[in-house]
Amino acid sequence: MTRAMTPQEKGSIANSKRIVVKIGSVLLVDQKKGTVHQEWLDSLATDVAAWRERGKEIIIVSSGAIALGRRYLGLGTAGLRLQEKQAAAAAGMIRLSHAYQESLGKTGLTVAQVLLTLEDSEDRRRYLNARNTLETLLKLGAIPLINENDTVATDEIRFGDNDRLGARVAAMVSADLLILLSDIDGLYNADPTKNPTAERIERVDEITPEIEAMAGAAGSSDSSGGMVTKLAAAKQCMAAGCNMAITKGGILNPLQTLEDGAPCTWFTARGNPRTERQRWIGGSLQPVGAITVDPGALKALVSGNSLLPAGVSEVSGNFRRGDAVSVRNPEGREIGRGLIAYSADDARLIMGHKTDEIESLLGYRGRDEMIHRDDLVLS
Ligand code: GLU
């Protein structure tokens, strides 16, 4: 049964420029044969290509490495030990990427594989690297294909489920929308497999204890993530100003079908990715150093430009790439905060110099900007 999407939801897909799509193993992998559902994947690729055509940037977070690799290595279907899961992921990831490359390739799209660990999204230097790489791939027109780096992540440091990985990625790249393609079409107020009167919640504006209690009750056979992890993902997304939708993905052309009004639960974020990121940089991070800018740079910053090394007159403190620093005017008063693209030592070496001198001063070609304007908040 389809329903008419509210104008807000329809507008939300139409207005979302950057969309992360999370795909669960059960949609992609034939559980009996352990092979890829090729027809389904081809139909997803057609949807992705159509959205790209409309100017949207798409990032795919896909599960399925372990499901594909375990049969390939003859590991069977019984519970796997950690080392076996890691081995299965190593063998399966190649097959998974290859399947996406084939399907998206048919539509003329390029795929780029990115494997992340939990630490990559928590450590700010790595976070900045991952964010920059994803930005670069999107700028180059590629479709980043992301999975957890299961082969090196041990149980204690794993995301474990790609719902939360998807939310982390969505927050990391300031996505407008995260779509969880699942085996269930949304959040229900009771377990729909046991309770015929269970009703799907159409829209959630806030994750209240009442909503969380529903997740405890409702079941999903999705491989790793159940409804609890989906709500954890929704919380992260909404805090980052990103909307989220849960919908059934096991039909051909699942993205188009969602846009045409397929049943789903829609999680609406109050803020937007830009303002939430600014709040994070400006408000919740503790600066560990300071950068003083010259009058010319001050003017440039106020008119919305990035901070270049040439405009820096003093560097104080000891910080690492990706740390939050305070930005001061020539009189020493804080005028804003930002995430710095160089360590304190490197920043001292390049301050006052032109961007094209960075490579000869440091021996590597880093970012052109000391603080990119997307990483800067003026107070
Ligand atoms: N990263 C795992 C895989 O690719 C899946 C995690 C999940 O099921 O969410 O097999």
Boltz pocket constraint, residues with backbone or C-beta under 6 A from the ligand:
constraints:
  - pocket:
      binder: B
      contacts: [[A, 25], [A, 62], [A, 63], [A, 64], [A, 65], [A, 66], [A, 67], [A, 89], [A, 147], [A, 148], [A, 150], [A, 160], [A, 161], [A, 162], [A, 163], [A, 223], [A, 224], [A, 225]]
      max_distance: 6.0
